Amino acid sequence: MLVSMTRNSSSRSSRSQHVDGVEAGSARGLWHWSTRELLVAAVIGAFGAAITAATKVAAVALYAVSPMLAAPMTGTALFVGVLAASLIRRPGAALVAGFVAAVVVTPFGGFNPRNMVAALVVAIAVELALLIGRYRRFGLLSCVVAALINAAFLFSIHWFVWHLARTPLWVQIGTGLSLLVGQLLWAEIGVWLAAALRRAGLASTARAVRTRQP
């Protein structure tokens, strides 16, 4: 009986050490990037830069008609951050992809420090939103948080840089609502595309990789 109790105690101790090791490894692994994940973030950034360049042309044309029409075209940076964060699910995923997008898009419109600042703000918004889901998922609440932060930032750009303050009140309100709806749509598109890529087996999340660790 004493031998049996000793074995049971040893077994429980071994399981406890195993669980602790997995949890500690998971915490460390969350910050450990693989080469593949860096490449995925870079590809997403380059893809986002191409979309940004195209939508920027559309935004300039639409802004001549009304800021309300141009507002939804300014959410590609959020799309890039959400897509990267949803696929990679590591701290800094949105930052890396956003930085690559800001650098790649430079030849299309020249270097502008505002692009780097915008990429940083959007990435921080996405990182904060993903933190709500503890880097496991980017749900509706995360989308709303990221969209609200980014919409507020973009509205300030419209207000101070594009002189939205000089327009009638109804245009200001309409532009604000258009920005918010546009950011929500871009965020949802990023989440949807990430889910579609995972279902197709073209990408695996960091969370899934960690759960297979011994």
C-alpha positions as CSV (number, residue, x, y, z in Angstrom):
1,M,0.0,0.0,0.0
2,L,2.9,2.3,0.9
3,V,4.4,1.6,-2.5
4,S,1.1,2.4,-4.3
5,M,0.8,5.7,-2.4
6,T,4.3,6.6,-3.4
7,R,3.6,5.8,-7.0
8,N,0.4,7.9,-7.0
9,S,2.2,10.8,-5.4
10,S,5.0,10.6,-7.9
11,S,2.5,10.4,-10.8
12,R,0.6,13.5,-9.5
13,S,3.9,15.3,-9.1
14,S,5.0,14.4,-12.6
15,R,1.6,15.5,-14.1
16,S,1.9,18.8,-12.2
17,Q,5.4,19.5,-13.5
18,H,4.3,18.6,-17.0
19,V,1.3,21.0,-16.8
20,D,3.5,23.8,-15.3
21,G,6.0,23.2,-18.1
22,V,3.4,23.4,-20.8
23,E,1.9,26.6,-19.3
24,A,5.4,28.2,-18.9
25,G,6.4,27.1,-22.4
26,S,3.1,28.6,-23.8
27,A,3.8,31.9,-22.2
28,R,7.3,32.0,-23.6
29,G,6.1,30.6,-27.0
30,L,3.6,33.4,-27.3
31,W,6.5,35.9,-27.8
32,H,8.6,33.5,-29.9
33,W,8.2,34.1,-33.6
34,S,9.0,31.6,-36.3
35,T,10.5,32.5,-39.6
36,R,7.3,31.4,-41.3
37,E,5.2,33.7,-39.2
38,L,7.5,36.6,-40.0
39,L,7.2,35.8,-43.7
40,V,3.4,35.6,-43.3
41,A,3.3,39.1,-41.7
42,A,5.5,40.5,-44.4
43,V,3.3,39.0,-47.2
44,I,0.2,40.4,-45.5
45,G,1.9,43.8,-45.3
46,A,2.8,43.8,-48.9
47,F,-0.7,42.7,-49.9
48,G,-2.2,45.4,-47.8
49,A,0.1,48.0,-49.4
50,A,-1.2,47.1,-52.8
51,I,-4.8,47.5,-51.6
52,T,-4.0,50.8,-49.8
53,A,-2.5,52.2,-53.0
54,A,-5.6,51.3,-55.0
55,T,-8.1,52.6,-52.4
56,K,-6.1,55.8,-52.0
57,V,-6.8,56.7,-55.6
58,A,-10.5,56.0,-55.1
59,A,-10.5,58.0,-51.9
60,V,-9.0,61.1,-53.5
61,A,-11.6,60.9,-56.3
62,L,-14.5,60.3,-53.9
63,Y,-13.4,63.1,-51.5
64,A,-13.9,65.6,-54.3
65,V,-17.6,64.6,-54.2
66,S,-18.1,64.1,-50.5
67,P,-15.9,63.1,-47.5
68,M,-18.7,60.7,-46.5
69,L,-18.0,58.7,-49.7
70,A,-14.3,58.7,-49.2
71,A,-14.3,57.7,-45.6
72,P,-14.8,53.9,-46.0
73,M,-11.8,53.8,-48.3
74,T,-9.4,54.7,-45.4
75,G,-9.7,51.4,-43.5
76,T,-7.2,49.2,-45.3
77,A,-4.6,49.7,-42.6
78,L,-7.1,48.2,-40.1
79,F,-7.7,45.3,-42.5
80,V,-4.0,44.6,-42.6
81,G,-3.6,44.6,-38.9
82,V,-6.7,42.5,-38.2
83,L,-5.7,39.9,-40.8
84,A,-2.2,39.6,-39.5
85,A,-3.3,39.4,-35.9
86,S,-6.1,36.9,-36.6
87,L,-3.7,34.6,-38.5
88,I,-0.5,34.8,-36.4
89,R,-2.0,35.6,-33.0
90,R,1.1,36.8,-31.4
91,P,1.9,40.2,-29.8
92,G,3.3,42.5,-32.4
93,A,1.7,40.8,-35.5
94,A,-0.3,43.9,-36.4
95,L,2.8,46.1,-35.8
96,V,5.0,44.1,-38.2
97,A,2.5,43.8,-40.9
98,G,1.5,47.5,-40.6
99,F,5.1,48.6,-40.8
100,V,5.8,46.5,-43.9
101,A,2.6,48.0,-45.5
102,A,3.7,51.5,-44.7
103,V,7.1,51.0,-46.2
104,V,6.0,49.2,-49.3
105,V,3.3,51.8,-50.1
106,T,5.9,54.6,-49.9
107,P,7.0,54.4,-53.6
108,F,3.3,54.9,-54.7
109,G,2.8,58.2,-52.8
110,G,6.2,59.3,-51.6
111,F,7.5,59.2,-48.0
112,N,5.1,60.7,-45.5
113,P,5.7,60.5,-41.8
114,R,1.9,60.5,-41.3
115,N,1.8,57.0,-42.9
116,M,4.2,55.6,-40.3
117,V,2.2,57.3,-37.5
118,A,-1.1,56.0,-38.9
119,A,0.3,52.5,-39.2
120,L,1.5,52.7,-35.6
121,V,-1.8,53.9,-34.2
122,V,-3.8,51.3,-36.2
123,A,-1.5,48.5,-35.1
124,I,-1.8,49.6,-31.4
125,A,-5.6,49.6,-31.8
126,V,-5.5,46.1,-33.1
127,E,-3.1,44.8,-30.5
128,L,-5.3,46.3,-27.7
129,A,-8.3,44.7,-29.3
130,L,-6.7,41.3,-29.7
131,L,-5.5,41.5,-26.0
132,I,-9.2,41.4,-25.1
133,G,-9.3,37.9,-26.5
134,R,-6.0,37.0,-24.9
135,Y,-4.6,36.4,-28.4
136,R,-6.9,33.4,-28.9
137,R,-9.5,35.0,-31.2
138,F,-10.5,38.3,-32.7
139,G,-14.2,38.4,-32.0
140,L,-17.0,41.0,-32.4
141,L,-15.9,42.9,-29.3
142,S,-12.3,43.1,-30.6
143,C,-13.6,44.4,-33.9
144,V,-15.7,47.1,-32.3
145,V,-12.8,48.2,-30.1
146,A,-10.3,48.4,-33.0
147,A,-12.9,50.1,-35.2
148,L,-13.7,52.7,-32.6
149,I,-10.1,53.6,-31.9
150,N,-9.2,53.8,-35.6
151,A,-12.3,55.7,-36.6
152,A,-11.6,58.3,-33.9
153,F,-8.0,58.6,-35.2
154,L,-9.1,59.0,-38.8
155,F,-11.8,61.5,-37.9
156,S,-9.1,63.7,-36.3
157,I,-7.1,63.5,-39.6
158,H,-10.2,64.5,-41.6
159,W,-10.9,67.3,-39.1
160,F,-7.4,68.9,-38.9
161,V,-5.7,67.8,-42.2
162,W,-8.5,67.6,-44.7
163,H,-10.4,70.6,-43.1
164,L,-13.6,68.7,-42.3
165,A,-14.3,71.4,-39.7
166,R,-15.2,73.8,-42.6
167,T,-18.0,71.5,-43.8
168,P,-21.6,71.6,-42.7
169,L,-22.6,69.8,-39.5
170,W,-24.5,67.1,-41.3
171,V,-21.4,66.3,-43.4
172,Q,-19.3,66.1,-40.3
173,I,-21.7,63.7,-38.6
174,G,-22.1,61.6,-41.8
175,T,-18.4,61.4,-42.2
176,G,-17.9,60.2,-38.7
177,L,-20.6,57.5,-39.1
178,S,-19.2,56.5,-42.5
179,L,-15.7,56.1,-40.9
180,L,-17.0,53.9,-38.1
181,V,-19.1,51.7,-40.4
182,G,-16.2,51.4,-42.8
183,Q,-13.7,50.4,-40.1
184,L,-16.1,47.8,-38.8
185,L,-16.5,46.4,-42.3
186,W,-12.7,46.3,-43.0
187,A,-12.1,44.6,-39.6
188,E,-14.8,42.0,-40.3
189,I,-13.3,41.3,-43.8
190,G,-9.9,40.7,-42.2
191,V,-11.4,38.3,-39.7
192,W,-13.4,36.5,-42.4
193,L,-10.4,36.2,-44.7
194,A,-8.2,34.8,-41.9
195,A,-10.9,32.2,-41.1
196,A,-11.2,31.3,-44.8
197,L,-7.4,30.8,-45.1
198,R,-7.3,28.6,-42.0
199,R,-10.2,26.5,-43.3
200,A,-8.4,26.1,-46.6
201,G,-5.3,24.9,-44.7
202,L,-3.2,27.8,-46.0
203,A,-2.3,29.1,-42.6
204,S,-2.1,27.7,-39.1
205,T,-2.4,29.8,-36.0
206,A,0.3,30.1,-33.3
207,R,-2.3,29.1,-30.7
208,A,-3.0,25.8,-32.6
209,V,0.7,25.1,-32.8
210,R,1.2,25.6,-29.1
211,T,-1.6,23.3,-28.1
212,R,0.2,20.4,-29.9
213,Q,3.3,20.9,-27.8
214,P,4.0,18.0,-25.4
